[in-house]
């Protein structure tokens, strides 16, 4: 990669993700990236990655406690969510919610996270699975249906107009969603070998 342009990439420190593995996946591609929960650093980034593991309730509590909600909602640069990071982009999630309640998420993409309808398959959906459909999107350049990615989740976004890739596990769900500058992958690009690296590279070079 040409070093002429100084890039400014940031991983949001949500306090609930394996940030080191995401940072390493980016650095392995030859890019520098900062981990931060500083509002100004996040606002001024060229590209933002929003990772997350664990429950939506816990992650949103952390994001609220760090004062990051408005900042994340107002970002106009490209933002890529991984796994729970993708789900936090939705309006609501039932993950970690009390009975008859929902967790209010960031509301960046108008969809709602519900339990994965795995039918008789075991949860969590964990391991390698193929994409059943991939739309044209800059992040998915060079990626096609039947390519394998690594998933770990029990909750999912339904198929909607915001779905840009699909996966099947008991039933079909959104493997990736996008609206405007916000893109989310349900799978873990940082754990998905060469194709996952390609998605990260596509995003950082968009």
HELIX and SHEET records of a PDB file:
HELIX    1   1 UNK A   19  UNK A   28  1                                  10    
HELIX    2   2 UNK A   39  UNK A   43  1                                   5    
HELIX    3   3 UNK A   56  UNK A   65  1                                  10    
HELIX    4   4 UNK A   69  UNK A   73  1                                   5    
HELIX    5   5 UNK A   84  UNK A   88  1                                   5    
HELIX    6   6 UNK A  138  UNK A  140  5                                   3    
HELIX    7   7 UNK A  189  UNK A  191  5                                   3    
HELIX    8   8 UNK A  193  UNK A  205  1                                  13    
SHEET    1   A 9 UNK A  34  UNK A  36  0                                        
SHEET    2   A 9 UNK A   9  UNK A  12  1                                        
SHEET    3   A 9 UNK A  47  UNK A  50  1                                        
SHEET    4   A 9 UNK A  78  UNK A  82  1                                        
SHEET    5   A 9 UNK A 182  UNK A 185  1                                        
SHEET    6   A 9 UNK A 172  UNK A 179 -1                                        
SHEET    7   A 9 UNK A 163  UNK A 168 -1                                        
SHEET    8   A 9 UNK A 125  UNK A 134 -1                                        
SHEET    9   A 9 UNK A 148  UNK A 153 -1                                        
SHEET    1   B 4 UNK A 103  UNK A 104  0                                        
SHEET    2   B 4 UNK A  92  UNK A  93 -1                                        
SHEET    3   B 4 UNK A 112  UNK A 115  1                                        
SHEET    4   B 4 UNK A 155  UNK A 157 -1                                        
END                                                                             
